[in-house]
Amino acid sequence: MKILHFISSPAAGGAETYVRDLSILMCQKGHDVHVVFLESAVESGRDLTFEQAFLKSLSVESVSYSFIGKEARRRPWLGVLGLRKVVKSFQADIVHCHLYYALLFSFFLFKTPVLYTHHNIKLGLPRAFYRLFDLKVKAYIGICSACKEMLEGGRARSVVRINNAVSKQRIPERVVDKHRSGSEINCVFVGRLGKQKNLTLMLEAFARLQDLEVRLKIVGEGPDRSKLENLARILGIDTRVQFLGNVSNVGEVLAESDVFLMSSAWEGLPIALIEATLAGLPVVVTDVGGCAEVVHRCANGFVVDSLDVDDYLAALNKMVSDEKLRCSFSSNALQFSEEFEIEKAVEKHLLLYQKIVNGDVDRVFL
C-alpha cells in the first residue's frame, strides 16, 4: 500500500516519535510511506538539531516526507491545497491523520479514504466538530482504552483501539541488578516541559524526599523550562536535578536510570512511559489517560490516584527506599511489555488499512 501519515512536526513529541516508528517499520515491510508535516522546527520554535536527526532517520529507511507550512494554521485553504497536491503526487491509498488540522484539510480529498488517531485524552475541539468529522473519517483509532472510550461518545464511525507502541530496537534494556544496595538512585523524566506534564508536582515531592542520594534527570524542551529551573533553585534541589533538554540518546539515558517518573495532569498513552517500560524501568505515574493501563498490565510500578503532593511523595519514597521492589518491577517490565512493541501496532494498523481500502468499513474492529 501507499500510506500517507500527517503529523504536526518532526519534533521530540510522543505522537511524532510514534508516527516515525510506525512509518519506518511499515516501509521495512514493503509498503510505500510518506509523512506530511504541518510545520518545521523553525516555524514551531522547536529544536532544529533534533529535527535534522529525525528527518535523517526517515530518509535512511526510504520514508519520504514533505511540509505544508505553519501558515496553513491561519489560512486553512493552504493546507487543503498542499495536502491535495501531496496526495495526488504520492498517489496515496490511504491518509492517516494524527492531528485535527489534518482532518480539516482532508475534507477536500474526494477519493482517498481517511482515518484519524487521537493522541490525547482531551479532544481539543468541541464534540460538534467530531460529528462533522464523521462525514469524512472511515475509522477512528484510540491509543488506549481510556482514549477509545472518550472517542466513542456519539461516534457514527468505528473506534478501534490500537495501543501506542515503541520500537524496541532503539531502547537498550537496563541491567536489573547493576546497582548495589546503598548506591545513588537516578530518577528520570522524559517529555515536554509544559502544563500537561505537571512537573511542579514532581519537583515539590522530590524536594521532600528524605534520601539525599537520589538524583533526577529531566529530558525535554518546552515553555516551562525556565520556570521549573527556578523552582528547583527555590526548593533547594538544583544540585540534585539536572535539566538535559532534548537528547538524541533517550534510550541510553533510560538504560542508565533506576526509576522513571511522570506526574502528568492529563495524558493519552505516553510514548515515554512505554519506552521506560521496554527499558525495564520501574515507574511512578499519575492515574491519567492510559498510564494505569501500562502499569497494571506490566506490574512495573505505582499509580498515584491523585495530583496531591503527599500522595505522590508516598509512592516515590516507597520506590526509592526499596531496592528489592525496584528489581521486581524491572523484571516485570521486561517480561510483560510485549504488547507495547511497535510490531504489534504495525500489524494492527496494516490490517485496518487493508479493510478500509477494500471498502470493508463495517468490519474494522480489531
C-alpha positions as CSV (number, residue, x, y, z in Angstrom):
1,M,0.0,0.0,0.0
2,K,0.9,3.6,-0.4
3,I,0.4,5.1,3.1
4,L,0.4,8.8,4.0
5,H,0.8,10.0,7.6
6,F,0.0,13.6,8.6
7,I,1.6,14.8,11.8
8,S,2.5,18.2,13.3
9,S,6.3,18.4,13.1
10,P,9.5,16.4,13.2
11,A,9.9,17.2,16.9
12,A,10.6,15.4,20.2
13,G,6.9,14.6,21.0
14,G,5.3,11.2,21.7
15,A,2.9,11.3,18.8
16,E,5.7,12.3,16.4
17,T,8.0,9.6,17.7
18,Y,5.2,7.0,17.3
19,V,4.5,8.0,13.7
20,R,8.2,7.8,12.9
21,D,8.4,4.3,14.3
22,L,5.2,3.2,12.5
23,S,6.4,4.7,9.2
24,I,9.8,3.1,9.3
25,L,8.5,-0.4,10.1
26,M,5.7,-0.1,7.5
27,C,8.3,0.8,4.9
28,Q,10.5,-2.1,6.0
29,K,7.5,-4.4,5.4
30,G,7.4,-3.4,1.8
31,H,4.9,-0.5,1.9
32,D,5.5,2.9,0.4
33,V,5.2,5.5,3.2
34,H,5.2,9.3,3.1
35,V,5.0,11.6,6.1
36,V,3.5,15.1,5.8
37,F,4.4,17.6,8.5
38,L,2.3,20.7,9.2
39,E,5.3,22.8,10.2
40,S,9.1,22.7,10.6
41,A,11.2,23.2,13.7
42,V,12.0,26.8,12.8
43,E,8.3,27.6,12.4
44,S,7.3,25.9,15.6
45,G,10.2,27.1,17.7
46,R,11.4,23.5,18.3
47,D,14.9,22.0,18.3
48,L,16.5,22.2,14.8
49,T,19.2,19.7,15.6
50,F,16.6,17.2,16.7
51,E,14.6,17.8,13.6
52,Q,17.6,17.1,11.4
53,A,18.2,13.8,13.1
54,F,14.5,12.9,13.0
55,L,14.3,13.5,9.2
56,K,17.6,11.6,8.6
57,S,16.1,8.6,10.4
58,L,13.2,8.6,7.9
59,S,15.4,9.1,4.9
60,V,17.8,6.3,5.6
61,E,14.7,3.9,5.8
62,S,13.4,5.3,2.5
63,V,10.4,7.1,4.1
64,S,9.7,10.2,2.1
65,Y,8.4,13.4,3.7
66,S,7.2,17.0,3.0
67,F,6.0,20.1,4.7
68,I,2.7,22.0,4.4
69,G,3.8,25.1,6.3
70,K,2.7,26.8,9.5
71,E,0.8,29.5,7.6
72,A,-1.9,26.8,6.9
73,R,-3.0,27.1,10.6
74,R,-4.1,30.7,9.8
75,R,-5.1,30.1,6.2
76,P,-6.6,26.6,6.0
77,W,-7.0,26.7,2.3
78,L,-3.2,26.5,2.0
79,G,-3.4,23.2,4.0
80,V,-6.2,21.9,1.7
81,L,-4.2,22.7,-1.4
82,G,-1.0,21.4,0.0
83,L,-2.4,18.1,1.1
84,R,-4.3,17.6,-2.1
85,K,-1.1,18.2,-4.1
86,V,0.9,15.7,-2.0
87,V,-1.8,13.0,-2.0
88,K,-2.1,13.3,-5.8
89,S,1.7,13.2,-6.5
90,F,2.2,10.3,-4.0
91,Q,-0.9,8.5,-5.2
92,A,-1.8,7.6,-1.6
93,D,-4.1,4.6,-1.0
94,I,-4.9,5.9,2.5
95,V,-4.4,9.1,4.5
96,H,-3.8,8.7,8.2
97,C,-4.3,11.9,10.1
98,H,-2.7,12.4,13.5
99,L,-3.9,15.9,14.3
100,Y,-7.2,17.6,13.8
101,Y,-5.8,20.2,11.4
102,A,-5.1,17.3,9.1
103,L,-8.7,16.2,9.3
104,L,-9.9,19.7,8.4
105,F,-7.6,19.8,5.3
106,S,-8.7,16.3,4.3
107,F,-12.3,17.2,3.7
108,F,-11.4,18.1,0.2
109,L,-9.9,14.7,-0.6
110,F,-12.8,13.1,-2.5
111,K,-11.4,9.7,-3.4
112,T,-8.7,8.7,-0.8
113,P,-10.0,7.2,2.4
114,V,-9.1,9.0,5.7
115,L,-8.7,7.7,9.2
116,Y,-7.7,9.5,12.4
117,T,-5.8,8.8,15.5
118,H,-6.4,11.0,18.5
119,H,-3.3,11.1,20.7
120,N,-4.7,12.5,23.9
121,I,-7.5,12.1,26.5
122,K,-8.7,15.6,25.7
123,L,-10.5,16.2,22.4
124,G,-9.0,19.6,21.7
125,L,-12.2,20.7,19.8
126,P,-15.9,20.7,20.8
127,R,-17.6,17.4,20.1
128,A,-19.7,19.1,17.4
129,F,-16.6,19.1,15.2
130,Y,-16.1,15.4,15.6
131,R,-19.7,14.8,14.5
132,L,-18.6,16.7,11.4
133,F,-15.5,14.6,11.0
134,D,-17.7,11.5,10.9
135,L,-18.7,12.6,7.4
136,K,-15.1,12.1,6.3
137,V,-13.4,9.6,8.6
138,K,-13.7,5.9,7.9
139,A,-12.5,4.9,11.3
140,Y,-11.0,6.4,14.5
141,I,-8.2,5.0,16.5
142,G,-8.0,5.2,20.3
143,I,-4.4,4.8,21.6
144,C,-5.6,3.2,24.8
145,S,-8.8,2.0,26.4
146,A,-9.4,5.4,28.1
147,C,-9.0,7.3,24.8
148,K,-11.2,4.8,22.9
149,E,-14.0,5.3,25.4
150,M,-13.6,9.1,25.2
151,L,-13.8,9.0,21.4
152,E,-16.8,6.7,21.3
153,G,-19.3,9.2,22.7
154,G,-21.7,9.8,19.9
155,R,-19.5,8.5,17.2
156,A,-21.1,7.4,13.9
157,R,-17.9,5.6,12.9
158,S,-16.0,2.8,14.4
159,V,-13.4,3.5,17.1
160,V,-10.6,0.9,17.1
161,R,-8.2,0.5,20.0
162,I,-4.6,0.1,19.0
163,N,-2.2,0.8,21.9
164,N,0.6,3.2,21.4
165,A,3.9,1.4,20.9
166,V,7.6,1.8,20.6
167,S,10.4,0.3,18.5
168,K,12.4,-1.8,21.0
169,Q,15.4,-1.7,18.7
170,R,16.3,1.8,19.9
171,I,15.7,1.1,23.6
172,P,18.6,-0.7,25.3
173,E,17.5,-2.9,28.1
174,R,18.5,-1.8,31.6
175,V,20.6,-4.3,33.6
176,V,18.2,-5.0,36.6
177,D,20.9,-5.7,39.2
178,K,23.6,-3.2,38.1
179,H,23.1,-1.0,41.2
180,R,24.4,-2.2,44.6
181,S,22.5,-1.6,47.7
182,G,23.1,1.9,49.1
183,S,24.3,3.4,45.8
184,E,22.9,6.6,44.3
185,I,19.5,6.3,42.7
186,N,18.9,8.0,39.4
187,C,15.3,9.0,38.5
188,V,14.4,10.3,35.1
189,F,11.5,12.1,33.4
190,V,11.1,12.4,29.6
191,G,8.6,14.7,28.0
192,R,7.6,18.3,27.0
193,L,8.1,20.8,29.7
194,G,4.6,22.3,29.7
195,K,1.4,22.5,31.7
196,Q,0.3,19.0,30.8
197,K,3.3,17.2,32.4
198,N,2.6,19.0,35.7
199,L,6.3,18.9,36.7
200,T,5.7,21.2,39.7
201,L,4.2,18.3,41.5
202,M,7.2,16.1,40.8
203,L,9.7,18.7,41.9
204,E,7.8,19.5,45.1
205,A,7.6,15.8,46.0
206,F,11.3,15.3,45.1
207,A,12.3,18.2,47.4
208,R,10.7,16.4,50.4
209,L,12.5,13.1,49.9
210,Q,14.5,12.1,52.9
211,D,17.1,10.3,50.9
212,L,19.6,12.8,49.5
213,E,21.3,10.2,47.4
214,V,18.5,10.4,44.8
215,R,19.1,12.4,41.6
216,L,16.6,13.5,38.9
217,K,17.3,14.0,35.2
218,I,14.7,15.9,33.2
219,V,14.8,15.3,29.5
220,G,12.9,17.5,27.1
221,E,12.2,21.0,26.0
222,G,9.2,23.3,26.4
223,P,7.9,26.7,27.6
224,D,8.1,25.9,31.3
225,R,11.8,25.1,31.4
226,S,13.0,28.4,33.0
227,K,10.2,28.4,35.5
228,L,11.0,24.8,36.5
229,E,14.7,25.5,36.8
230,N,13.9,28.5,39.1
231,L,11.5,26.3,41.2
232,A,14.3,23.8,41.6
233,R,16.6,26.5,43.0
234,I,13.8,27.8,45.3
235,L,13.2,24.3,46.6
236,G,17.0,23.8,47.2
237,I,17.2,20.8,44.9
238,D,19.0,22.4,41.9
239,T,22.2,20.4,42.7
240,R,20.2,17.1,42.5
241,V,18.1,18.0,39.5
242,Q,19.6,18.2,36.0
243,F,17.8,19.7,33.0
244,L,19.2,18.0,29.9
245,G,17.0,19.5,27.2
246,N,16.4,17.3,24.1
247,V,18.8,14.4,23.7
248,S,19.3,12.1,20.8
249,N,20.1,9.1,23.0
250,V,16.9,8.8,25.1
251,G,17.4,5.0,25.2
252,E,20.8,5.3,26.8
253,V,19.6,7.8,29.4
254,L,16.8,5.4,30.3
255,A,19.2,2.5,30.5
256,E,21.4,4.4,32.9
257,S,18.4,5.3,35.2
258,D,16.8,3.4,38.1
259,V,13.2,4.9,38.2
260,F,11.0,6.6,35.6
261,L,8.7,9.4,36.9
262,M,5.6,11.1,35.4
263,S,3.3,13.5,37.2
264,S,1.0,14.5,34.3
265,A,-2.3,16.3,34.8
266,W,-3.6,14.6,31.6
267,E,-2.3,12.1,29.0
268,G,-3.2,9.8,26.2
269,L,-0.8,6.8,26.4
270,P,2.6,8.3,26.8
271,I,5.3,7.1,24.5
272,A,7.9,8.0,27.1
273,L,6.3,5.7,29.6
274,I,6.3,2.8,27.1
275,E,10.0,3.5,26.3
276,A,10.8,3.3,30.0
277,T,8.8,0.1,30.4
278,L,10.5,-1.6,27.5
279,A,13.8,-0.5,29.0
280,G,12.9,-2.3,32.2
281,L,12.4,0.7,34.4
282,P,10.1,0.7,37.5
283,V,7.8,3.7,37.3
284,V,5.8,6.2,39.3
285,V,2.9,7.7,37.3
286,T,-0.3,9.6,38.0
287,D,-3.6,8.0,37.1
288,V,-4.4,9.9,33.9
289,G,-5.3,8.6,30.4
290,G,-3.8,5.2,29.7
291,C,-0.9,5.4,32.2
292,A,-2.5,3.0,34.6
293,E,-3.2,0.6,31.7
294,V,0.5,0.1,31.2
295,V,1.4,-0.3,34.8
296,H,-1.5,-2.7,35.5
297,R,-0.6,-4.8,32.5
298,C,3.2,-4.8,33.2
299,A,3.1,-4.7,37.0
300,N,6.1,-2.4,37.0
301,G,5.4,0.4,39.4
302,F,3.0,2.7,41.3
303,V,-0.1,4.6,40.0
304,V,-0.8,7.6,42.1
305,D,-4.6,8.2,42.3
306,S,-4.5,11.9,42.9
307,L,-2.4,15.0,42.0
308,D,-1.7,15.6,45.6
309,V,2.0,16.1,46.6
310,D,1.7,13.9,49.7
311,D,0.3,11.0,47.7
312,Y,3.0,11.3,45.1
313,L,5.7,11.6,47.7
314,A,4.5,8.4,49.4
315,A,4.8,6.4,46.2
316,L,8.2,8.0,45.4
317,N,9.5,7.3,48.9
318,K,8.5,3.7,48.7
319,M,10.1,3.2,45.3
320,V,13.5,4.8,46.1
321,S,13.8,3.1,49.5
322,D,13.2,-0.5,48.4
323,E,15.8,-1.9,46.1
324,K,14.2,-5.4,46.1
325,L,10.9,-3.9,45.0
326,R,12.6,-1.9,42.2
327,C,14.3,-5.1,40.9
328,S,11.0,-6.9,40.9
329,F,9.2,-4.1,39.0
330,S,12.1,-4.1,36.5
331,S,11.8,-7.8,35.8
332,N,8.1,-7.5,35.4
333,A,8.5,-4.6,32.9
334,L,10.8,-6.7,30.7
335,Q,8.6,-9.8,30.9
336,F,5.2,-8.3,30.3
337,S,5.7,-5.3,27.9
338,E,5.5,-7.1,24.6
339,E,2.0,-5.7,23.9
340,F,3.6,-2.2,23.6
341,E,6.2,-3.1,21.0
342,I,5.9,-1.4,17.6
343,E,5.5,-4.7,15.6
344,K,2.1,-5.3,17.3
345,A,0.8,-1.8,16.4
346,V,2.0,-2.0,12.8
347,E,0.3,-5.4,12.3
348,K,-3.0,-4.0,13.5
349,H,-2.7,-0.8,11.6
350,L,-2.0,-2.6,8.3
351,L,-5.0,-4.9,8.8
352,L,-7.2,-1.9,9.5
353,Y,-5.8,0.0,6.4
354,Q,-6.5,-3.0,4.2
355,K,-10.1,-3.4,5.4
356,I,-10.7,0.3,4.7
357,V,-9.1,0.3,1.3
358,N,-11.2,-2.8,0.4
359,G,-14.3,-0.9,1.5
360,D,-15.0,-3.3,4.4
361,V,-15.7,-0.4,6.8
362,D,-18.3,-2.3,8.8
363,R,-15.7,-4.8,9.9
364,V,-12.8,-2.6,11.0
365,F,-13.0,-3.7,14.7
366,L,-9.8,-5.4,15.8
